[in-house]
Amino acid sequence: MNFTTWMLVLFCGLTLAQNDVNETEISGETKLSFPEMSLLLLELGAVKAKLEAVETKLKETESQVLVLNEKGKSLETKLEGTESQVLVLNEKDKSLETKLKETESQVLVLQDKEATKVVFSAGIGGSVNIGPFTTPKTLAYTTVITSLGNAYNQHTGIFVAPVRGIYYFSFFYHAGGGYSVTLRLMKNNQIVLESTDYKTSHDAADNGGNAGLVELQQRDQVYVQLYANTHVWGNIHTTTFSGFLLHKV
Ligand SMILES: [Ca+2]
């Protein structure tokens, strides 16, 4: 029997008791006996105890809800803190990424500048005749005066273009007078420039040379060739080969 039923029974009992009083007053008869009243009171006591138990449990539940709410708020605060830290880390990450890109750009600029430092000048010496030879010969200007960019090889006499660009080359020589001279500036296997001196009996101290701008592709080779059956006087101060990169294209 639930609480509502019990309350209904109680209400009915009291109503009946009131009626009984009236009836008792009127007729002198009692409808609810003492054992029945005692039983009713016991049952009421039991209901009260159950209500108190329910109330206690309700208070406990309320306390637990409060504790859980506090824990929830604490977790929410921690979550917000973590989110803030993540945002800070993201900003730092972006900042580092930006710096890295800037550094990469600077490295590329430096590499480009380094690639454009292409300069060399070298002489061929010994103060003796070089040649004549029966076949064309590439002259190795072994005494390096200056060299940047590591494009000229003094052991072979060959310049290798590190980048595509416009290059300036010059070659000068002392003729000596004993033989004719024909020197050619060669690009790969093609003649680009030439300079010639002829043997004469009264003209023994000629100097000659040539210079020009040449467009080269990367890895093109440039060198000075002594034509067959001619010679040149070897002197590092007069017989030279020079070049530099004017600009890239
Ligand atoms: Ca001459």
Residues whose N, C-alpha, C, O or C-beta is under 5 A from the ligand:
A	BS01	CA	D197 Y198 K199 T200 D203 D206
